[in-house]
Amino acid sequence: MNILFLTLLDFSSFSDRNIYCDLLREFIRNGHDVYCVSPTERRYDIPTHLEEENHLLKLKIGNTQKTNLFEKGISTIRIETQFINAIKEYFSHIKFDLVLYSTPPITLCKAVDFVKKRDNAKSYLLLKDIFPQNAVDLGLMKKHGLKGFIYNYFRRKEKKLYAVSDYIGCMSEANVRYLLRHNHSVDTECVQIAPNSIEVQDLRLSSEKRKEMRKLYGIPADKKVFVYGGNLGKPQGIPFIIDCIRMAKEVPEAYFLIVGEGTEYDKLVKFVKSENPSNLKLMKILPKEYYDSMIAACDVGMIFLDNRFSIPNFPSRLLSYMQASIPVLACTDSNTDIGDVISKGGFGWSMVSESPSEFIKLLKSVLSEDLVTMGDRGFDFLNKNYSVQVVYKVIMSNFI
């Protein structure tokens, strides 16, 4: 099959390690020809060009990140047309059998529809994000009044994207239920579970290597280290995280490591500067290979989600913890089922991210558990459920 992957993820090679490139390599290993359109923003001053034997198209687009709202809006509106024109110019000689794409964004509908009609291709949506409802949950968008105009614009885009999708792969059972409950026009037969997945590697460290990594990054050797790695934005509920760390001073065995970046990172910086907590180390995001080793040197991975979410998020950072064979502590809203998966799988614990005092109770309980055994269970669960081989079979089952 000739497969076209459309994404707003800026990557330079199919060999990059992320949930999308890992899956694309599985298609390539199974004999498919995979093509991709991946953007690069204008600020980098890189012209549109083909890479990797003409299969990876790096498309120059306007700035959508770290810019003002006006430029971001104009650039976002232009993306669909830019993708279509690029496909016409660079891939006119290729007849695609399948178009793969993910959310975010929801603004590639016309590009997907163009390829479907041109090539009589099938389309498969990897549903990773439910927008604009997630913005409503966090108070960033409103359904009514003047601001409701923006919501309704994106809601129409969302519905059109579902309508143009022959198949929709959701991250979990809760995602499937939510999608069908709020989008009655979606055919239940086209919806399936295709979770976040990776090319599984055993990243466990020896005890000596763990000590070495902790020393390198100034992490206490005599503490149980609870690590959070990833985005630090409004979806993570940073005020709750700060309250939990502040209260955790009464649990001297526990130490917190937060590694990441995002719109709310400065709130954590201010907390560190004003209170100088002795149980916390805050670091900027690291290159992937260093990040993975540091995660494996810790004892428990953490997931945080704002408790206001009505949509069932399923963060992909779970996979990096499982791959490092460390158990997971999830503090989330009550609608996601990621906590249920972790608890029932026997490789972690979950709670609703409302009460810091409840977090402290759970923290104390975690410290008494056999963390090594639970981490090994997580690694086994990862192999059986979240490997790219599993998700590849799910997607291809529609074409056999």
N, C-alpha and C positions, 0 to 999 in steps of 0.2 A: 504493500500500500504506500502511496504518497501521502504523507501527513504534514499539515501545516499547523504550526503552533503560534498563536497570536498572544502577545503578552506585553505588559508595561514594565516588566522586570528588565532592568538594564544589566545584561551579562555579556561577556565577551567570548565565551567558549562553551560548547556542550559539555566540556569536562568540569565546569564549575560544579560545586557541591551545594545543591539546594533541592527542595522538593520537586521542582519542575525539571531541572536538568537531569536529576537522577532518574526520573520517569522517562524522559526522552531517550536517555541512553538505553533503557530497557527495550524500547521500541526498536532502536537501531540494532541492538544485539539480536533481536528476533527477525532481522532481515528487512525492516521497513526503511524507506527513505524519508527522513525527517527534515523539514524545512522550518525556519522560524523567522518571525519579524520581532525584533527586540529594539526598543528605542534608546536613543541617547539624547539628552537635553542640550539645547542650544548653548548653554553656558560652557560646555566642554569644547566647543568649536571643532567638533569632529564631523566631517561630511558623511552623508549617507553612502554606505558601501557594503559589499558582500565579503564575508569571511568564511573560513573553514570549507574550502572547496565549493564555494557558492551556495551553501545551504543556510548560512546564518546572515540575515540581512539586518544590519545596524542602521536604523532609520533616525535621521535627525528630526527632532520635534522641538516645539517651544518648551520653555521652562514651566514645569508644573510643581516643582518642589522648591522650597526655600526662596520664594518669590512673593510678590504682592498678589492680592486677590484678583485684580484686573487681568494681569498677565496669566495667572493660573487659569482663570475662566476662559480667556481667549484660546490659550494653548489646548485646553481640554476639549473645547468645542471643535477644534480643527483636527484632532487626532484621527477620527474616523475617516475623513477624506484623505488624510496623509497616508494611512494604512492602505486604503483602496488604491490610490495612485501608485504606491510603491509596489504592491502586488502586481498591478498591471505592467509596470515597467520592468521589474526584475524577475517575476515568476510567470510571465505570460506563456512560456513554453512548457509549463508544468501543469498537468491535470491532476488535481488533488482528489483523493478519495475520502479523506477525513480532515475536518478542521477541529483542532483542540484549542480551548481558550479557558481562561479562569476569571473569576471575580476576586478582588477588584481588577479592572474596572467594570462598569456596566455599559460603557460607551463604545463598544466595538461591534455593536449589533449589525450596522450596515456593512461593515467589512466581512463579517461572517456570512451575511445574506448574499453578498456579492459573490463570494467563492462558491457557496452552495448552488446558486443559480448558474454561474458560469460553468462549473465542472460537474454538476449533479452530485455534489459531495454530501456526505453525512456530517453532522455537527455534534460535538460533545462538549458540554459545559462542566468544568470542574468548579463547583460552587464552594468557594472558600470564604465568602463574605456576603452578608445580606444587607445591602445598602439600597435605599436610604434609611431603613428603619434603625440601623445601629446608630446613626447620627441623631435621630429623634430620641432614642433611649438616653443618650448622653447630654441632651439639651442643646445640641449644636444645630438642630433644625426643628421646625414646627410644621404640623400638618395643616394648620389653619391660619387665617389672616394673611398679611402681605408675605410673610416668610413661607407660607404654605405654597406659594407659587413655585418656589425652588424645589420643595419636596415633591409636588405633583409632577414637575418636569422629570425628575430622576425616577420617580415611581413608574411613569410611563416608559422610560428607557428600560427599567428593570423588567417590566412585563413583556416588552418587545424582545428582550434578550431571551427570556424563557420560551417565548413563542417560536423563535427561530432555532431553538435547540432541539435536535432530535432525541438527545439523551442528556440527562442531568445527573452528575455524580456528586452526591452529598457526603459530608465528612462523617456523619453518624446517624443513628436512628432518630435522634431528636431533630436533626437538620431536615430529615425527610418529612417528619410529622409537621414541622413548622412550615416548610415550603408548600405542602399540599393543603394545609389548613388555611393559609393566607393567599393562595393562588389557585382558585378552583378551576381555572382554565388549563392548568398543567395536567397532562395525562399521567395517571399513576403508573402506567406501564413503562414510561420512559425515565422514571426516577429510580436510582439505585444508590447503594453505598459504595463510594470510591474514596476512601479516607486519605488524609495526608500520608505520604509514604516516602521512604528513603532507600537508598542502596545501603543495606545494613553492613556496618563494619564493627568489629569488636574493639572498642576503644578503652576497655578496662586497663587500669594501670597497676603495676606492682606496688607493694607498700613502699619500697624505696623511691620509686618514681613519684608517688603521691607526695612524699615528704619533700622531694626535690622541687616539685611544682609549687607547693605551698610556700617554701622558703623563697622561691623566685619572686612570687607575687605578694609576699609579706602577709600571708594568711596563717593564723595560729595553728601550730601542729597539735595542740592539746585540746582543741574544741571540736564539736560537731558543727560542721559548716553547712549552712542552708543557703543555696545559691539561687539567684534569679538572673536569667540571661535573656536579653531580647529588647523589644520595644518598650519605651517608658513614656507612654502617652496617656491620654484620657481614658482609653479602654481598660487600662491596668488599675485604675483607682489609686493613684499615688498617695493621697491623704491617708487612706486605710493602711497602706504599707508602712508609712511613717509612724502612725499610731501603734502598729504592731511592734515595730522595732524599738520604739520608745518604751513600751511596756515590757518587752522581753529582757530588759536589763535585770529583771528579777530572776532570770534563768541564766546564770553565769556559764553554764556548759554550752550554750548556743551562741553561734557567731554567724553573721549575715554578710553575704557577698552579693552585691548587685552590679551587674555588668550590662551596659547597654547605652542607648541614646534615644532621644525622642523629644516631643514638644514639652513634656513635663519633667525632663531631666533636671532642669534648674531648681525645681522645688526640692529635689533631693540634695542638690548642692547647697542650697540655703540651709536645709536642716542640718547637714554636716557642719557647716561653718558656724551656725548659731549654737548647736548643742554638743558638738564634738563627741558623738556616741562612740563608746569604746567597743561596742559589739557589731560595728558595721564598717565594711570597706566598700567604697563606691568607685567604680572604674568605667571608663569609656569602652565601647565595643572593641573587641580584638579581632585580628584576622582569624578565619575559620579554624585553621589547624591549631593555633594557640588556644583559641576559645574551647575547642573540644577537649584538649588536654587539661585545661584548668577545671572544666566541669567535672571531669572524671576524678579530679583530686578532691572533690567535695563529697559530702555525705548524703544530702537530700536536695533535690531540685524543687523549685517552687513555681507555681503558676498563679497569677493574680488576674482577676477580671472584676470590673466594676459591678456592684450588685444591682444596678439599675437595668442591666441588659434584659430585654425580653426575647432577644434572638439567641439561639444556642451556638455560641462560639466554640471552637475546638482548636486552640492554639497549636501550631506546629512545633513550638519549642519543647513540647512533651517528648518528641522523638529524640532530641539530643540528650535528654536525661536518661531515657530508656537505653539508648545506645551506649551510654557511659555506665550502665548498670547501677544507677543510683535511684532509690525510690522517690516518689513524687508527692508533694503536699500541695493540694489545689484549693485555693480560696476564690470562689467564683459566685456568680449569680445563681439563682435557683432554677433557671431554664436550661442551661447547658447540661449535657450528660457526660462531660469529660470526667467529672468527679466520680460518677457511678462506674464508669469504665475502669478508672484507677482503683477504686475500692474493691469492686467485684473481681478484678484481675489479681488482687492480692499484692499489688506493688506500690501502694500508697494510701493516702488519706484525703478526705475532702470536707469542706465546710463552706457555708455561705459567708461572703466577705462583708459582714455587718458588724460583728462585735470583736474588738481587739482582745477583750478578756477571754472570749471563747477560743481565740487563736492561741493564747498563752496556755490554756488548758490542753489543747491539742498538741501544742509544742512539747509540753512536758511528757505527754503520752508517747509521742514519737521517739523521744530520747531513750525510752526503755525498750524499744523494739530491736529486732535483729535486722539491721539495715542492709547488711550484705546479702542475706537470703532474699529479702524483698527486692533488692536491686536486680538480682539474678532472675527473679520471676519477671521483672519488667523487660529484661533483655529477651527472654524467651517469648513473651507476649508480642514484642516488637517483631520478631522473626515470623511469627505465625499470622500476624494481622496487619502490620504496617510496612511490609517490604514492598518494593516496587514490583516484584514478581506477582504479588497478590493483586495489586491494583491493575497491572497490565492485563491479567487474566479477566478481571471484571469488565474492563473496557472492551477487550476483544471478544468477549462472549456475545456481544451484540452483532458481530460481523462474521460469525462462524456458521 
